[in-house]
Amino acid sequence: MTRLAVLLLAGVLAGCATRETSTNYRGWERPVIVRGDGIEAVVIPSIGRIMDLRRPGEKEGVLWQNPDLRGEAVRPEAETWTNFGGDKTWPAPESRWMKNAAGKWMPPKVFDQSRLTARLTEEGLLLESPVDALSGVRFTRLIRPAGRRTLAVTTTYTKVQGDPVQIAVWVVTQLAEPRSSPPPPTPWVTR
């Protein structure tokens, strides 16, 4: 079994993950909010992404969201890429991805167009993917407090079936255009 883990982003957070009491976030049902000291991450397991990182009470955070797809479901059978925005993981390198049936560029469906299971643990929010049929890889993402005012997202790929593959953890985070409001409390850090 091969395991690759990477610390993905740090922001300002010290707190816990909670199932949101409201029934939806911008049309998506069952959001999970990771709250802490002056910041919150909005996670939508049904589309497999962190969709926002913002200060409590703000309506718009630092992550870009496709306004035309708010509330939409994943589209595993789509023939073109459905770009929801937010923060997600894909395998690298892109050059090894299979093209879809129409011969067009597409991220692997398990990594981009699948529902993830979400479970609150003592450490934080654990997201888990199904197993990708092409690579035999399952991924997890643990979103958790990592010290005073820090949010850590640890992404792990685990080979669970099939022949060996060359694969690396890649994170795609789409940021919103800068606004005239003050910036987030600390910059994004990728390690």
ZILINZI-V384134 format. One record per backbone hydrogen bond with DSSP energy under -0.5 kcal/mol. CO is the residue of the C=O (numbers start at 1). NH is the residue of the N-H. If there is no record, write none. Layout:
co=CO nh=NH
co=CO nh=NH
This chain:
co=2 nh=159
co=4 nh=157
co=6 nh=8
co=6 nh=155
co=7 nh=191
co=9 nh=153
co=10 nh=189
co=11 nh=13
co=11 nh=151
co=13 nh=146
co=13 nh=150
co=16 nh=35
co=18 nh=33
co=23 nh=30
co=25 nh=28
co=28 nh=25
co=31 nh=20
co=32 nh=43
co=33 nh=18
co=33 nh=35
co=34 nh=41
co=35 nh=16
co=36 nh=38
co=39 nh=36
co=40 nh=54
co=41 nh=34
co=41 nh=43
co=42 nh=51
co=42 nh=52
co=43 nh=32
co=43 nh=45
co=44 nh=47
co=44 nh=48
co=44 nh=49
co=45 nh=48
co=45 nh=116
co=46 nh=74
co=49 nh=44
co=49 nh=51
co=50 nh=87
co=52 nh=42
co=53 nh=62
co=54 nh=40
co=55 nh=58
co=62 nh=176
co=64 nh=86
co=65 nh=67
co=66 nh=69
co=67 nh=70
co=69 nh=72
co=75 nh=78
co=81 nh=83
co=82 nh=84
co=84 nh=66
co=86 nh=174
co=87 nh=50
co=88 nh=172
co=90 nh=170
co=92 nh=168
co=93 nh=96
co=94 nh=97
co=100 nh=103
co=104 nh=100
co=108 nh=111
co=108 nh=112
co=109 nh=113
co=117 nh=128
co=119 nh=126
co=124 nh=121
co=124 nh=126
co=125 nh=127
co=125 nh=143
co=126 nh=119
co=127 nh=141
co=128 nh=117
co=132 nh=136
co=136 nh=160
co=136 nh=161
co=137 nh=132
co=138 nh=158
co=139 nh=129
co=140 nh=156
co=141 nh=127
co=141 nh=143
co=142 nh=144
co=142 nh=154
co=143 nh=125
co=144 nh=152
co=147 nh=150
co=150 nh=146
co=151 nh=11
co=152 nh=144
co=152 nh=154
co=153 nh=8
co=153 nh=155
co=154 nh=142
co=155 nh=6
co=156 nh=140
co=157 nh=4
co=158 nh=138
co=158 nh=160
co=165 nh=167
co=168 nh=92
co=170 nh=90
co=171 nh=173
co=172 nh=88
co=172 nh=174
co=173 nh=175
co=174 nh=64
co=189 nh=10
